[in-house]
Amino acid sequence: MADVRVFFATNRNHQPGNSRQIFGKTFNPDGVAALRFGHADFRPDPKKPVLQKLHVYPDILDEPDVRKTGGGMFMNDLRQAMSAGPRCDTLALSTALTSASPGRSKRQPCWLRA
């Protein structure tokens, strides 16, 4: 079975100096709209996939050319990966907080598969 590359975007706190937990349990201190983009390479394993490599695109602030930002590099690499082979499975998962009851919130997954 071939290795699997998973592209991701997250608003979790990026901790580049922490090799065990690259992203924290809290939102980015710059705000929940401060996204980081990257990809993770996994070696398939019947019991649990094994992380081989994690790449986080650089966060280039005040760059007027979107293609040179982390999000732009992410989209270019994702486009190339999706168009390189005869077939590419795509799955997008987004979670949003929804109101479960007064004073409480619950994570609600949203799926898109192409």
OpenMM code with the backbone's topology and positions (N, CA, C; nanometers):
from openmm import Vec3, app, unit

residues = "MET ALA ASP VAL ARG VAL PHE PHE ALA THR ASN ARG ASN HIS GLN PRO GLY ASN SER ARG GLN ILE PHE GLY LYS THR PHE ASN PRO ASP GLY VAL ALA ALA LEU ARG PHE GLY HIS ALA ASP PHE ARG PRO ASP PRO LYS LYS PRO VAL LEU GLN LYS LEU HIS VAL TYR PRO ASP ILE LEU ASP GLU PRO ASP VAL ARG LYS THR GLY GLY GLY MET PHE MET ASN ASP LEU ARG GLN ALA MET SER ALA GLY PRO ARG CYS ASP THR LEU ALA LEU SER THR ALA LEU THR SER ALA SER PRO GLY ARG SER LYS ARG GLN PRO CYS TRP LEU ARG ALA".split()
positions = [
    Vec3(0.0840, -0.1175, 0.0000),
    Vec3(0.0000, 0.0000, 0.0000),
    Vec3(0.0889, 0.1243, 0.0000),
    Vec3(0.0539, 0.2208, -0.0797),
    Vec3(0.1345, 0.3421, -0.0947),
    Vec3(0.1184, 0.4335, 0.0265),
    Vec3(0.2184, 0.5180, 0.0463),
    Vec3(0.2078, 0.6194, 0.1504),
    Vec3(0.0929, 0.7134, 0.1179),
    Vec3(0.0412, 0.7778, 0.2205),
    Vec3(-0.0737, 0.8669, 0.2057),
    Vec3(-0.0334, 1.0073, 0.2486),
    Vec3(-0.0642, 1.1061, 0.1652),
    Vec3(-0.0402, 1.2463, 0.1996),
    Vec3(-0.1747, 1.3101, 0.2310),
    Vec3(-0.1830, 1.3715, 0.3470),
    Vec3(-0.3044, 1.4393, 0.3912),
    Vec3(-0.2754, 1.5885, 0.3972),
    Vec3(-0.3474, 1.6661, 0.3163),
    Vec3(-0.3353, 1.8121, 0.3198),
    Vec3(-0.4319, 1.8640, 0.4255),
    Vec3(-0.3913, 1.9669, 0.4988),
    Vec3(-0.4773, 2.0192, 0.6046),
    Vec3(-0.4663, 2.1709, 0.6173),
    Vec3(-0.5706, 2.2269, 0.6761),
    Vec3(-0.5726, 2.3672, 0.7181),
    Vec3(-0.6262, 2.3659, 0.8607),
    Vec3(-0.5655, 2.4437, 0.9484),
    Vec3(-0.6094, 2.4449, 1.0878),
    Vec3(-0.5963, 2.5844, 1.1465),
    Vec3(-0.6810, 2.6136, 1.2421),
    Vec3(-0.6693, 2.7391, 1.3150),
    Vec3(-0.6165, 2.7137, 1.4561),
    Vec3(-0.5593, 2.5971, 1.4789),
    Vec3(-0.4992, 2.5649, 1.6088),
    Vec3(-0.3669, 2.6381, 1.6241),
    Vec3(-0.3265, 2.6575, 1.7479),
    Vec3(-0.2030, 2.7288, 1.7803),
    Vec3(-0.0812, 2.6515, 1.7299),
    Vec3(-0.0066, 2.7090, 1.6361),
    Vec3(0.1134, 2.6460, 1.5812),
    Vec3(0.2278, 2.6585, 1.6818),
    Vec3(0.2904, 2.5471, 1.7135),
    Vec3(0.4007, 2.5411, 1.8093),
    Vec3(0.5226, 2.4809, 1.7393),
    Vec3(0.5934, 2.5581, 1.6564),
    Vec3(0.7013, 2.5012, 1.5755),
    Vec3(0.8164, 2.4425, 1.6569),
    Vec3(0.8358, 2.4860, 1.7795),
    Vec3(0.9448, 2.4335, 1.8622),
    Vec3(0.9103, 2.3049, 1.9345),
    Vec3(0.7875, 2.2579, 1.9232),
    Vec3(0.7425, 2.1380, 1.9936),
    Vec3(0.7327, 2.0228, 1.8944),
    Vec3(0.8291, 1.9324, 1.8958),
    Vec3(0.8302, 1.8238, 1.7972),
    Vec3(0.7265, 1.7153, 1.8272),
    Vec3(0.6760, 1.7091, 1.9489),
    Vec3(0.5769, 1.6066, 1.9841),
    Vec3(0.4336, 1.6516, 1.9572),
    Vec3(0.4088, 1.7814, 1.9680),
    Vec3(0.2741, 1.8341, 1.9426),
    Vec3(0.2881, 1.9665, 1.8687),
    Vec3(0.2917, 1.9585, 1.7351),
    Vec3(0.3158, 2.0753, 1.6506),
    Vec3(0.2037, 2.1783, 1.6644),
    Vec3(0.0810, 2.1313, 1.6871),
    Vec3(-0.0326, 2.2217, 1.7047),
    Vec3(-0.0914, 2.1999, 1.8428),
    Vec3(-0.1202, 2.3101, 1.9108),
    Vec3(-0.1735, 2.3030, 2.0462),
    Vec3(-0.3224, 2.2714, 2.0488),
    Vec3(-0.3747, 2.2664, 2.1695),
    Vec3(-0.5156, 2.2353, 2.1902),
    Vec3(-0.6032, 2.3601, 2.1833),
    Vec3(-0.5417, 2.4765, 2.1700),
    Vec3(-0.6176, 2.6013, 2.1673),
    Vec3(-0.6085, 2.6645, 2.0291),
    Vec3(-0.6957, 2.7637, 2.0072),
    Vec3(-0.6917, 2.8361, 1.8815),
    Vec3(-0.5655, 2.9212, 1.8729),
    Vec3(-0.5310, 2.9596, 1.7522),
    Vec3(-0.4191, 3.0496, 1.7284),
    Vec3(-0.4427, 3.1789, 1.8072),
    Vec3(-0.3406, 3.2303, 1.8790),
    Vec3(-0.3603, 3.3522, 1.9573),
    Vec3(-0.3907, 3.4750, 1.8713),
    Vec3(-0.3624, 3.4680, 1.7412),
    Vec3(-0.3957, 3.5789, 1.6513),
    Vec3(-0.5431, 3.5791, 1.6128),
    Vec3(-0.6174, 3.4782, 1.6551),
    Vec3(-0.7604, 3.4704, 1.6262),
    Vec3(-0.7942, 3.3432, 1.5514),
    Vec3(-0.9202, 3.3030, 1.5601),
    Vec3(-0.9621, 3.1761, 1.4993),
    Vec3(-0.9569, 3.1798, 1.3470),
    Vec3(-0.9486, 3.2979, 1.2875),
    Vec3(-0.9383, 3.3076, 1.1415),
    Vec3(-0.7934, 3.2966, 1.0947),
    Vec3(-0.6978, 3.2901, 1.1867),
    Vec3(-0.5561, 3.2786, 1.1507),
    Vec3(-0.5266, 3.1318, 1.1187),
    Vec3(-0.5319, 3.0983, 0.9911),
    Vec3(-0.5157, 2.9592, 0.9477),
    Vec3(-0.3699, 2.9264, 0.9172),
    Vec3(-0.3312, 2.8024, 0.9428),
    Vec3(-0.2027, 2.7478, 0.9006),
    Vec3(-0.2331, 2.6305, 0.8094),
    Vec3(-0.1505, 2.6142, 0.7073),
    Vec3(-0.1702, 2.5119, 0.6056),
    Vec3(-0.0510, 2.4173, 0.6053),
    Vec3(-0.0752, 2.2923, 0.5671),
    Vec3(0.0345, 2.1974, 0.5599),
    Vec3(-0.0090, 2.0642, 0.5034),
    Vec3(0.0824, 1.9680, 0.5128),
    Vec3(0.0494, 1.8307, 0.4756),
    Vec3(0.1278, 1.7353, 0.5636),
    Vec3(0.0693, 1.6186, 0.5838),
    Vec3(0.1312, 1.5134, 0.6651),
    Vec3(0.1397, 1.3879, 0.5799),
    Vec3(0.2559, 1.3238, 0.5835),
    Vec3(0.2759, 1.1990, 0.5105),
    Vec3(0.2697, 1.0833, 0.6096),
    Vec3(0.1865, 0.9829, 0.5779),
    Vec3(0.1689, 0.8668, 0.6641),
    Vec3(0.2066, 0.7396, 0.5899),
    Vec3(0.2642, 0.6461, 0.6625),
    Vec3(0.2860, 0.5111, 0.6116),
    Vec3(0.1687, 0.4278, 0.6618),
    Vec3(0.0955, 0.3655, 0.5712),
    Vec3(-0.0200, 0.2856, 0.6142),
    Vec3(0.0231, 0.1704, 0.7045),
    Vec3(-0.0587, 0.1413, 0.8012),
    Vec3(-0.0359, 0.0314, 0.8936),
    Vec3(-0.1736, -0.0248, 0.9281),
    Vec3(-0.1888, -0.1575, 0.9343),
    Vec3(-0.3216, -0.2144, 0.9620),
    Vec3(-0.3813, -0.1695, 1.0949),
    Vec3(-0.2971, -0.1382, 1.1919),
    Vec3(-0.3488, -0.0987, 1.3232),
    Vec3(-0.3580, 0.0525, 1.3398),
    Vec3(-0.2558, 0.1239, 1.2945),
    Vec3(-0.2535, 0.2687, 1.3107),
    Vec3(-0.1555, 0.3285, 1.2101),
    Vec3(-0.1987, 0.4272, 1.1300),
    Vec3(-0.1051, 0.4916, 1.0363),
    Vec3(0.0124, 0.5534, 1.1121),
    Vec3(0.1288, 0.5513, 1.0493),
    Vec3(0.2506, 0.6025, 1.1127),
    Vec3(0.2902, 0.7332, 1.0441),
    Vec3(0.2969, 0.8405, 1.1218),
    Vec3(0.3372, 0.9698, 1.0676),
    Vec3(0.4846, 0.9647, 1.0286),
    Vec3(0.5129, 0.9961, 0.9022),
    Vec3(0.6496, 0.9982, 0.8524),
    Vec3(0.7073, 1.1395, 0.8515),
    Vec3(0.6243, 1.2363, 0.8083),
    Vec3(0.6724, 1.3731, 0.7918),
    Vec3(0.5547, 1.4686, 0.8033),
    Vec3(0.5800, 1.5824, 0.8657),
    Vec3(0.4799, 1.6879, 0.8754),
    Vec3(0.5406, 1.8156, 0.8208),
    Vec3(0.4710, 1.8777, 0.7263),
    Vec3(0.5189, 2.0029, 0.6677),
    Vec3(0.4147, 2.1110, 0.6906),
    Vec3(0.4561, 2.2223, 0.7508),
    Vec3(0.3685, 2.3375, 0.7701),
    Vec3(0.4236, 2.4486, 0.6811),
    Vec3(0.3384, 2.4999, 0.5921),
    Vec3(0.3809, 2.6071, 0.5028),
    Vec3(0.4108, 2.7333, 0.5834),
    Vec3(0.5074, 2.8129, 0.5392),
    Vec3(0.5421, 2.9346, 0.6140),
    Vec3(0.4259, 3.0341, 0.6162),
    Vec3(0.4140, 3.1025, 0.7267),
    Vec3(0.3107, 3.2049, 0.7425),
    Vec3(0.3732, 3.3382, 0.7043),
    Vec3(0.3513, 3.3808, 0.5799),
    Vec3(0.4138, 3.5023, 0.5278),
    Vec3(0.3123, 3.6159, 0.5368),
    Vec3(0.3334, 3.7045, 0.6331),
    Vec3(0.2406, 3.8150, 0.6547),
    Vec3(0.2710, 3.9305, 0.5600),
    Vec3(0.1696, 4.0062, 0.5266),
    Vec3(0.1814, 4.1260, 0.4428),
    Vec3(0.2358, 4.0970, 0.3038),
    Vec3(0.2159, 3.9752, 0.2534),
    Vec3(0.2570, 3.9410, 0.1164),
    Vec3(0.1407, 3.9721, 0.0229),
    Vec3(0.1569, 4.0648, -0.0714),
    Vec3(0.0455, 4.1002, -0.1593),
    Vec3(0.0111, 3.9928, -0.2620),
    Vec3(0.1069, 3.9079, -0.2980),
    Vec3(0.0827, 3.8024, -0.3971),
    Vec3(0.0397, 3.6759, -0.3235),
    Vec3(-0.0886, 3.6410, -0.3325),
    Vec3(-0.1427, 3.5282, -0.2577),
    Vec3(-0.0714, 3.3967, -0.2917),
    Vec3(-0.0164, 3.3851, -0.4115),
    Vec3(0.0541, 3.2623, -0.4506),
    Vec3(0.1796, 3.2389, -0.3679),
    Vec3(0.2325, 3.3446, -0.3059),
    Vec3(0.3550, 3.3341, -0.2258),
    Vec3(0.3265, 3.3164, -0.0775),
    Vec3(0.1995, 3.3134, -0.0393),
    Vec3(0.1637, 3.2917, 0.1011),
    Vec3(0.1544, 3.1427, 0.1294),
    Vec3(0.1455, 3.1064, 0.2561),
    Vec3(0.1297, 2.9655, 0.2919),
    Vec3(0.0065, 2.9050, 0.2287),
    Vec3(-0.1052, 2.9792, 0.2301),
    Vec3(-0.2277, 2.9301, 0.1685),
    Vec3(-0.2144, 2.9135, 0.0183),
    Vec3(-0.1435, 3.0045, -0.0459),
    Vec3(-0.1228, 2.9957, -0.1905),
    Vec3(-0.0347, 2.8778, -0.2281),
    Vec3(0.0733, 2.8563, -0.1521),
    Vec3(0.1611, 2.7414, -0.1773),
    Vec3(0.0861, 2.6110, -0.1532),
    Vec3(0.0038, 2.6084, -0.0485),
    Vec3(-0.0789, 2.4923, -0.0160),
    Vec3(-0.1718, 2.4586, -0.1333),
    Vec3(-0.2440, 2.5592, -0.1836),
    Vec3(-0.3384, 2.5352, -0.2926),
    Vec3(-0.2671, 2.4900, -0.4200),
    Vec3(-0.1504, 2.5449, -0.4480),
    Vec3(-0.0747, 2.5036, -0.5660),
    Vec3(-0.0312, 2.3575, -0.5532),
    Vec3(0.0228, 2.3197, -0.4369),
    Vec3(0.0659, 2.1807, -0.4171),
    Vec3(-0.0524, 2.0845, -0.4201),
    Vec3(-0.1649, 2.1246, -0.3620),
    Vec3(-0.2842, 2.0406, -0.3634),
    Vec3(-0.3352, 2.0224, -0.5067),
    Vec3(-0.3383, 2.1314, -0.5837),
    Vec3(-0.3805, 2.1238, -0.7237),
    Vec3(-0.2905, 2.0289, -0.8019),
    Vec3(-0.1588, 2.0396, -0.7817),
    Vec3(-0.0652, 1.9522, -0.8532),
    Vec3(-0.0863, 1.8062, -0.8139),
    Vec3(-0.1071, 1.7805, -0.6856),
    Vec3(-0.1283, 1.6431, -0.6398),
    Vec3(-0.2574, 1.5851, -0.6975),
    Vec3(-0.3607, 1.6669, -0.7047),
    Vec3(-0.4895, 1.6182, -0.7557),
    Vec3(-0.4882, 1.5974, -0.9067),
    Vec3(-0.4038, 1.6696, -0.9788),
    Vec3(-0.4028, 1.6566, -1.1243),
    Vec3(-0.2914, 1.5649, -1.1748),
    Vec3(-0.2059, 1.5138, -1.0865),
    Vec3(-0.0897, 1.4353, -1.1282),
    Vec3(-0.1249, 1.2932, -1.1700),
    Vec3(-0.2224, 1.2340, -1.1071),
    Vec3(-0.2501, 1.0937, -1.1351),
    Vec3(-0.3831, 1.0726, -1.2038),
    Vec3(-0.4115, 0.9463, -1.2366),
    Vec3(-0.5377, 0.9170, -1.3027),
    Vec3(-0.6577, 0.9320, -1.2083),
    Vec3(-0.6342, 0.9242, -1.0776),
    Vec3(-0.7436, 0.9308, -0.9823),
    Vec3(-0.6915, 0.9844, -0.8503),
    Vec3(-0.7705, 1.0666, -0.7860),
    Vec3(-0.7317, 1.1212, -0.6574),
    Vec3(-0.8557, 1.1325, -0.5699),
    Vec3(-0.8569, 1.0633, -0.4576),
    Vec3(-0.9687, 1.0746, -0.3643),
    Vec3(-0.9545, 1.2032, -0.2851),
    Vec3(-1.0663, 1.2701, -0.2661),
    Vec3(-1.0675, 1.3954, -0.1925),
    Vec3(-1.1761, 1.3894, -0.0868),
    Vec3(-1.1401, 1.4247, 0.0337),
    Vec3(-1.2340, 1.4298, 0.1439),
    Vec3(-1.2048, 1.5557, 0.2228),
    Vec3(-1.3053, 1.6373, 0.2446),
    Vec3(-1.2874, 1.7585, 0.3240),
    Vec3(-1.3747, 1.7472, 0.4471),
    Vec3(-1.3176, 1.7757, 0.5627),
    Vec3(-1.3906, 1.7732, 0.6883),
    Vec3(-1.3734, 1.9073, 0.7558),
    Vec3(-1.4830, 1.9628, 0.7945),
    Vec3(-1.4812, 2.0887, 0.8665),
    Vec3(-1.5658, 2.0706, 0.9903),
    Vec3(-1.5207, 2.1224, 1.1022),
    Vec3(-1.6050, 2.1174, 1.2210),
    Vec3(-1.6464, 2.2580, 1.2572),
    Vec3(-1.7660, 2.2702, 1.3024),
    Vec3(-1.8198, 2.3989, 1.3431),
    Vec3(-1.8879, 2.3812, 1.4780),
    Vec3(-1.8827, 2.4838, 1.5579),
    Vec3(-1.9531, 2.4782, 1.6852),
    Vec3(-2.0983, 2.5136, 1.6617),
    Vec3(-2.1859, 2.4292, 1.7124),
    Vec3(-2.3284, 2.4558, 1.7022),
    Vec3(-2.3870, 2.4587, 1.8422),
    Vec3(-2.4966, 2.5206, 1.8563),
    Vec3(-2.5615, 2.5309, 1.9866),
    Vec3(-2.6377, 2.4021, 2.0151),
    Vec3(-2.5959, 2.3279, 2.1163),
    Vec3(-2.6632, 2.2043, 2.1535),
    Vec3(-2.7805, 2.2335, 2.2469),
    Vec3(-2.7619, 2.3253, 2.3352),
    Vec3(-2.8657, 2.3685, 2.4272),
    Vec3(-2.8190, 2.5004, 2.4870),
    Vec3(-2.9076, 2.5738, 2.5518),
    Vec3(-2.8665, 2.7030, 2.6071),
    Vec3(-2.7425, 2.6887, 2.6968),
    Vec3(-2.6414, 2.7714, 2.6669),
    Vec3(-2.5190, 2.7700, 2.7471),
    Vec3(-2.4201, 2.6613, 2.7107),
    Vec3(-2.4526, 2.5767, 2.6125),
    Vec3(-2.3620, 2.4681, 2.5733),
    Vec3(-2.3421, 2.4710, 2.4230),
    Vec3(-2.2263, 2.4234, 2.3811),
    Vec3(-2.2025, 2.4112, 2.2375),
    Vec3(-2.1477, 2.2726, 2.2086),
    Vec3(-2.1607, 2.2306, 2.0853),
    Vec3(-2.1208, 2.0963, 2.0453),
    Vec3(-2.0543, 2.1039, 1.9087),
    Vec3(-1.9490, 2.0238, 1.8872),
    Vec3(-1.8842, 2.0184, 1.7565),
    Vec3(-1.9695, 1.9357, 1.6626),
    Vec3(-1.9925, 1.9902, 1.5455),
    Vec3(-2.0728, 1.9236, 1.4440),
    Vec3(-1.9864, 1.9045, 1.3197),
    Vec3(-1.9532, 1.7784, 1.2823),
    Vec3(-1.8717, 1.7590, 1.1617),
    Vec3(-1.9512, 1.7832, 1.0353),
    Vec3(-1.8844, 1.8377, 0.9361),
    Vec3(-1.9441, 1.8604, 0.8040),
    Vec3(-1.8539, 1.7899, 0.7026),
    Vec3(-1.9088, 1.7006, 0.6218),
    Vec3(-1.8302, 1.6203, 0.5281),
    Vec3(-1.8567, 1.6612, 0.3847),
    Vec3(-1.7516, 1.6563, 0.3041),
    Vec3(-1.7625, 1.6744, 0.1600),
    Vec3(-1.6677, 1.5737, 0.0980),
    Vec3(-1.7167, 1.4903, 0.0092),
    Vec3(-1.6310, 1.3926, -0.0577),
    Vec3(-1.6487, 1.4082, -0.2065),
    Vec3(-1.5353, 1.4169, -0.2777),
    Vec3(-1.5410, 1.4314, -0.4228),
    Vec3(-1.4653, 1.3175, -0.4876),
] * unit.nanometer
topology = app.Topology()
chain = topology.addChain("A")
for resn in residues:
    res = topology.addResidue(resn, chain)
    for name in ("N", "CA", "C"):
        topology.addAtom(name, app.Element.getBySymbol(name[0]), res)
